[in-house]
Every structure is written in C-alpha cells, then in structure tokens.
Amino acid sequence: MSHFAAIRSQRGFRIIIAAVAVIFALSIFMLLPPASTTTQVLGFGHGQKPTTQSSSNETITIDTTLISDLSQYFADYPIQKPFKEKFGELGRRNRILRDWLIQAETCQDSSTQSILHNAIEEVAVAQYPFLLPPKESPHHHSRSSHHPVQDLRASFEPNSAGIVIPTSDHTLRYAAHLITSVRSVLNSTLPIQVVYAGDDDLSPTNRNHLWSLSGAGPAITFLNILAVFDDTTLKLQTGGWAIKPFAALAAPFEKVILADADAVFLQPPEAVLQHDAFINKGALLFHDRLLWKHAFEGRHEWWRDQIRRPSKEMDASLVWTEDYAEEADSGLVVLDKRRPDTFMGLLHICWQNTYDVREETTYKITYGDKESWWLGLELAGAEYEFSKHYGGIVGWENVDDNGRVGVCSFVIAHVDAKGRLLWYNGSLLKNKGQIGMEDVYEVPDKWMIDAEWVKGARKQDHSCMVGGEVRSLTAEELNVLQRSIAAARQVDTLVRTG
C-alpha cells in the first residue's frame, strides 16, 4: 500500500488518472473531488448532450484543477506520427475541448472562464499548430499567438451566412461560371468569398476577373489563406482539395456554404440554409454514389477501428452497414461554425488535410478530402446529417446493350429535403474531363435517383443510372441551366481574353 501511495503522489500518475477519467466522465462535468478548486455553473442534466443553451436547472461543478492538469497532459503529448491509428484519439480530445468551450460560454465566473479558455488554447495550439498566424501576415497583430482560437471565433460575424469558393488559376473558369449563375441567374444576394493560396495560386488579374462578376449583390471578397494560418504543416499551395476545410474555417461567416468551383445550383443557395438537417444539426452533408460494395475492406476496417461508438447517422449509413465504398460528395458542405461541436469537428477535418496526415493516411486510404468531412464530425462528437438520398444523376436518357433504360452523364446530382433537384457537381460543361470537349455545353433534360449505378471505366467516361424512374427536369430547372450556360459562354470570353 505504501508503494502505491508513493506512486500516486507523483504528478505524472495523477495526470494519467485524469486522462482516463475524463474519457468516461468529463463530458458531463459531474466531477467533485473534495480537494479541488471548483465553481458551479448552470449546465445540462444527466444524459443530456452539452449545448450552449439548456433547459435544465441543474448546477454542475467544474474541476478547474483537473482541467489544468489535463490540458497540460494533452499539450505535452500531442498527436504525432504515425497518424493512422490516432484519428479516434484526436476526436476524443476534441470532444473534451468542445465541452470546455461550451462551459466557457455558459459559465458566469470570470476566473473559471479564463482557466477554461487558457486550457482550450493550450491544447488546440499543440494539436493544431496551423492556428497560429504567420509572422509576416497582416493578421499577426490582430490575432494573438496566445489566444488564436478565441481570436478566430471572434472574427466570425454574428448571424452571418455566405458562400465560400476555394479556387485557383486552374479552376478559375468554373468559379466564374458558378459566381455568374448564383448572382445573375439565381439572383442570390449572399456574400461570396473566394479563397486561394497566394498569388501563385490565383493571380491578381484573375481575382479582378472574378470581382467583376459581383453583379447586384455584395462585392466578391478574397482571402489569401496563407495570410491567415501558418502554412508550415499545411503546404496548401500544392495541396489541391486540402484548402477546402481551411477556407471554411477562416471565412468570416458563421454559416458557411462551402462550394467547389465546379458546383452547379438549380435553386438559390439560400435554400440549403433552410434545410431542416442544417437548422437542427448545424452540419449538412451530401452522399456520394453507392458504388463498389465490399471492394475496400481495409478502408472499412480502419473506419471501424477508429469509430468505436458510431452515431445514429453512421448506423443509418449504407456505407457503414453494407460496405459501399464512398460516403460523401464534398462538392457542397454547409456548416454552422458558431456551434462549439461543429467548430471542433471542423478542426479535426482540417487536421486530416494537413500535409503529413493527408500524405500518410487521409488521401491514401480514401479519395481526397471527401471522407474527412463526416469522419471529422463523427469522431469529434459533432452533430451532422446527410441528405436522405445517395447521389443521383442529371443527364440524358439512354438505353444500354441490355435494353435497360437509364440516364447517363458525367455528374452526380443531389436533391433537397422535398426531393427536388438542388445541385450537382462537374460544371456546366457536358464533360469537363474530356480533351476536345472544353467548349461543349449541352442542357441535360433527365434525371434519376435511388437506382443502380453503372460506372464508366475511366474518369472521363460517362456513368449511368438504371433501374429507376426517368424523370424530366421542370421548365424552371431547364430555364436555370439554359441561362447559366448562356452566361458561362459570356464569362469564357472574359477569362480567356483578360
């Protein structure tokens, strides 16, 4: 017994005990060691998930000594290589940060608030060094190296919503098509921010081209991501898809509609902000196509190893339950960053897209950034919801060699909560991936969903959906696409001659 007492007196052992205890109990903050410095605040009742507002009148106790010890432990032992087996562990840490952030927002005691905020900053910077502003950045003096999380959250304009489009010189044309359609065809007045990684990524001349497309809405704004985050661990200038979560995180909007440059809307983008899934959960995602069942056993084994307690959203997933290959189409993601759980989930997503992690695991086990979105939210304990339908298709009617009637094209289509076409990926071009078809536009007139996919052998080959109802686009949808294509042709002249 004396030997045990001697060991227990050591600070390291106390911290390890704290780390174990928190995995099971910290999320409800019901810890009250008699020798601890504590404070009582209004909180959530037994069994409730922590939220920024609670109807419970229960008081809960925050053990500030435990928080300080635990934050020091996490800061001293950050997530390090190899990363493949650490995704779940980082998610558990983010759940703790989420709870601390919620308590900091609801606590009335200023000293306890300070302890919570300091703990959040210490742990967050250790896990996410990119949060520190680069020294040469104009943001360096406005964002403190001591409180980068608080400063970043303070930079979100209250009650704001906007569209964020990461783009480069290579995708300029598609971004121009998207902006013109959103502003001049769909008449959206949502602010639009274009995010890029330095002048070598999107030139000043091309930024001026996009700015000229502002139309009657607010002027297009631009954000150089290299001036916001320390790029040492990111390498975003050559990162391709990796810039997307950082663009969402850095944007000044609380509610972010993150769109790929080649996204095509058939409804005003404001519609996604009214989607029940987004309103209720704070994160709306869209499914990919159901393809290649049982073809990626290693991927599924890895997911199951990292996700030990799947959410209800996972339990409803056909990818999770029936081993289809890919879950998410990340061409459109809608996030409410004011929610602590969404914010912490987004930090996990960003981590998955940092250079070392994406090169070792994220982009090796899965395709690009696609799966990092739901996985980060899932592991961090954030609420999120997928659209109810897996990816459909917008294109042209076709009869295959077996006499099956279907719809074929080069895009994946998605519907709103009422089953109406909302958006698709792949650009307004008929086939943007085929050499020689760079100027071929054609208005699609049919679509299908909830049917069987027949995938083209190569990326530039068309795919088809068969076995379902062949539906016709409405006159309004056809009009949107016709006008968008007409506008795109005009934009092509601008971006090619400018």
N, C-alpha and C positions, 0 to 999 in steps of 0.2 A: 504493500500500500504506500509506503514512504517513497519508493522508487517512482510509482505512478504520480504521486503528488509533486515530486521534483520535476518530472517531465511536463506535467500540466502547467507548472508555473512559468514555463518558457513561453515567450511571446509567439514564437512560430507555431507552436502547437495550438495556442488559443485561436490564432487566425485560421488554421486549418479547420478546427471545430466550427468556427463561424462560417466558413465557406460551405461546409457540409450542411449545417443547419439552415442556411439561407435557401438552399435549393428546395428544401421541403416547406419552409415556413415563412421566409421573408416576404413572399408575395402577398401575404395577408397582414404583415406587420403586427402580429399579436405577441411579440416577444417582450417580456418584462423582467429581466434579471434584476434582483434587488439591489445590486451594487452599481447599476448603470446610471448614467446621466440620461434622463428621459424627458419627453414632453408629450402632452396629449393633444390630439387634433381630431376634428371631425373626419370620419372615414367611411368605409364601406362595411357592410355587415358580413357575417360568416357566410362563406360560399359565394360571395359576390366577386365579380371581376372588377379590379380597380378602374375607376373612371374619374374624370375631372369634376364630375358632379355626382352626388349621391343623395338618395332619399333617406338613407339610414341615419338615425340619430345616435348611433353608437360612437363612442370615443375609442380611439386606438392609440397605442403607445409606440413611439419611435425610439428605438435604442440607438442613440447617437454614437455611443462608443463602438457598438458593433458595426455601424455604418463606416466609421473612420477606419477601423481595423480591416474591414472587408475591402474598402476602396484601395487601401494601401497594398493589400494582397494582390488584387487584380492588376494594379498598376505595376507592381514588382514582377508579376508573372503574366505578361500579355500573351496573346495568341501568337505562336511562332510556327515556323516550318517544322515538319510537313503539315500543310493546311487541310488535307483531305478529310482527316478524322476530327477536325476541330470546328466544323460548321455548327454542329449542335451545341457544343460548349459555348461558343460565342453567342449563340441565340439565348442560352440561359443567362449569360451575363447581361445581355440587352434587356431581358425581362426584368432583371433587378434594376437596371438604370431607368426603365420605364416606370417602375413603382416609385423610385426615388423622385423622379420628375413629377409624377402625379402628387406625391406628398409635398414636394416643394411648392407646387402651385396652390395647394389647399391649406397648407399649414399657416397658422396665424402668428407663430413665434418667429421673430426675425433671426434669432441666433440659430435656431434649428434649420430654418430656410438656408442660411449661409452654409451650415455644415453639409446639408444635402446638395446644394449647388456645387460646393467645392469637391464633394465626392464624385458627383457626376462628371465634372470637368477632368478630374484626375484620371478616372477610369476611361473616359471617352478618348482623351488625347493619347493614352497609352495604347488603346486598341486601334484607334483611327488617327494616326499622325497627320493625315492629309487635312484634317480640320484646321490645322494651324495655317494662317495666311502666309504666303511667301513674302520675304522681307522686302522685295522690290515692288510689291503690289501696292496700288493706291488704297487697298482695303487694309493695309497693315496697321495703320494708326487708328482706323475706325473699329477694327476687330482685335480685341485684346488676345495676346497669347496665353493669358491666364483664364479667360472665360470665352473660348471660341464657341462653345455650344450655346451659351446664353446670347452671345452677340449674333450668332447665326439665326437663332429663333426670333430675336428681336428685329431682324431685318425683314421678316415676313410681314407684309402689310396686312393689318387686321381686316378680316372679312373679304379678302381679295380672291379673285379667281382669274386664271389666264392660261393661255396656250403656250407651251414651250416646245420649240422645234430645234433639236440639235442638227447642225448641218455643216457641210464643208464645201470647198470648191467643187468636189466631185459630185455632190448631190444637190448643188445649187439649183439646177433646173427643176427638180422635183419639189424642192422647198418653195420655189417661186410659183409653181402650179398650185400647191396647197394653199399658200397665203392668198393668192388671187381668187381661188374658189371660195375660201372661207369668207373673205371680205367682200368681193364683188358679186358673187353668185348667191351665197347663203346669207349675206348681209349680217354676219356676226360682228358684234362690237367688242367682243372680248379682247383684252390686250394680248399681244403676241410678242414673245421674246425669242430671239434666235440665239442659240448658244454655240460657241465654237472654241477651238483650242489654239489661239494665237493667229497672227497674220498669215503665217504659212499654211494654216488650215482653211481659213476663209479670208480672202483678201479684202482690203478696204474698198476696192472697186466693186466687188461682188456684194459687199454689205450695202453699199449705196444702191445697187440694183434692187435688193430686197426692200430697203427702206422706201423706195419709190412706189412700192405696191401697197402702201398703208391704206389707201382709199379713204373712205369716210370715217373709218374707225380711228382709234388712238394710233399714234405713230409707232411703227415697229421699233422695238428696242433690241439692243445687242449686249451679250455678256460674254466676255473672254474668260473661260473657266480657269485658265492658268493664272489669272489675277485674283482668283478667289481662294483656291485651295493649293496647298503645297503639292506640286506635281512629282516630287521625288519618287514616291511609291506608286504613282498612277500611270505616267507616260501616256497621257491621253491624246497627244498629238498624232500618235500612230496606233491608237487603241481601238479605232472603229466604234463598235457598239458600246464600248466601255464608258463613253462620255455620257450616256443617257441618264443613269441614276444620279450622277453628279450634277447634271443640268437640272434635274428635278429638285435636288436638294438645295442648290444655290439660287434658284429662281425666287423672286421677291413675293410670289403669290402663295397664299396659304393653301388654296385649292389649285392643284396643278393638273392640267390636261397635257400629258407628255405624248407627242405625236412624232412618229418617224416622218422624214421628209416625203416619202412616197405614199403616205396615207391619203385616202380619198373619202371625204364625207358625203353622205347623201342626205343628212339632216344637219342643221346648225349644231356646232359642237356644244353649245349650251345645253343640249339635250342630255348629255352624259352627267351633268351636274344635278339633274333632276331624277336620275336613275335611283330607285329605292335602295339598291345594293350600295351605292356610293353614300347616300344620305345616312343609311343605318350603320354601315361598317367603316366608312372612311377610306376604302380602297376598292376600286372596281377594276377587275382584270378580264381579259377575253381569252377563250380557249383556242388552242391550235386545232389542227385537223386530227382525227382519230386514225392513226397510221401505225403499221409495223408492230402488231401485237406480239408480245413475248420476244421481241428481237433485241432488246437491250437489257439483258439480265443483270449485268454488272451495275448499270445505272440504277436500277430498281433496288438492288441490294444495298447500294450506297445510300440512297434516299431513306430506306427503312432503318439503316444503321444510325443515321443522323436524326431522324424524326422518330423519337421513341413514343411520344404521346400525340398521335395525329389529331388535328382539329376536326370538327364536323364537316368543314369544307373539304378536307382531304378524304374523309370517309365517303363523301359523295362523288369523288373523282373517279372516272373510269380509267384514268392513267394509273392512279394509285391502287384501285381494286382489281383491274383487269389487265394491267401491264401494257397499256399502249405506250407509244414511245415518247410523245411530247405533249406537255400540258398547256403551255401558254404561247399566245401570239402577242409579243410585246410591242407591236406597232402602235398601240394606243394603251396608255396606262393612266388611270385617274386616281389621284391621291389627295387626302386632306392632311397636310403636314402639321396643322395645329394640334392634332390628336397625338398625345405622347406615344401611344403604341405604334401609330403609323410612322412617326418620326424615327423611332428607334428601329423599326423594321427597315426603313429606308437606309439607315446607316449600315445595317447588315448587308443589304443589297449592294451598296457602294463598295463595301469591303470585298465582296465576291468579285467585283470588277476591277479591283486594284491589280497592278501588273503581275506581281508574283503569284497571287491567288488565281487569277484567270489563266495564267500560263501553266500553272501546276495542275489545276483542278477544274475550275468553272467551265472554261472553253474546251477542255479535253473530254470531260465526261458528258457534257451537254453541248448544245449548239448555241454559241454566242451568249448573249445576255438573257435569252428568253426565259429560262427556268429560274434564273436568280431572283426574279421578282416575287413569285409566290413563295419560293423557298425561304427567302429572307424574312418575309412577313410571317410565314408559318413558324419558323424557328424562333423568331423574336416574340412570339405570342401576340402578334397584332391581329386585329380583326380584318378580314377581307372577304370578298365574294367574287366569284366568277360569274360571267353571263351564263344563263342557264343552258345555252346551246353550244356544242362544239362547232368549230369553224365550218362554214358553208362555202358556197361558190357563187360568184356573179360572172356570167359569160354568155355563151351561145349554145343553142340546142344542138345535140349531136346524137347519132345512132352508131354504136360501135359494131365490131365484126360479129358480135354475138346477138345483135339485134336489140341491145339494151338502149333505151332512150335515156340520155343524161344531159348534163350541162358541163361544158368544158371552158377553161380559160387558164390564166396564169396567176390568179389572185385567190386570196382567202377572204370570205365575207363574214360580216357579223351583224347581229340584229339587236334591237333594243329590247326592253322588258316586255313590250307588247308584240314582239315577233316581227317588227318592221325593219327593213334594211337600214342600217345605221352608218357603217363604214366598211371599207375594205382596204387591204394593203396592195402594194405592187405598182402604184402610179396609174395615171390616166392613159399611158401608152398601152397598146394592145399586148406587147411583150417586151418589157424593158430589158430583159436579159438576152435577147437575141440580136446578134450582129446583123446589121442591114435593116432592122426594124425600128431604128431610132426615131423616125418621124411618122410611124404608123399609129394612127388613132382610129378607134372604132368603138361606137357606143354599144355596150353589152345590153341585151334585152331580156335575158332569162336568169333565173337563179334557183338554187336548191339548197336545202339544209336537212340535217338529220338523216343522211343517207350514206351510201358506201363510197369511199374514195378509191379512185384508180389513179395512182400517182405516175406522172411521167418519169421516164428513166433518167433524164438529165434535168438540171435546174431550169434550163431554158425551154424544155418541152412542156406542152400543156398537160394539165391534170384534169380529171373529170370526176363528177359525182353522178352516181347512177342508183337506180332503185328507189328514188323518192319522187315527190311531186315536182314537176317542172312548172315553175311559177314565172309569170311575166312581171317585169318592172312596171310600176304605175306610171301614168303620164307625168306626174310630178317628178318622180325619180329620173325618168328619161330626160326631162327638161333640165334638171340639175346637171346631169352628166353632159348633155349636149352643150349647155352654156359653159360648163367648166372646161370642156375640150376646146371650145372656141377661144376662151380666154387664155388657155395654155398655149395655143398657137401664136397668139399675140406676144405672150411673155417670152416664148422661144426666140423671137426676133430681138427682143431687148437683151437677153442674157448672152446671146451669141454675137451680137454686134457691139456690145458695150465694152 
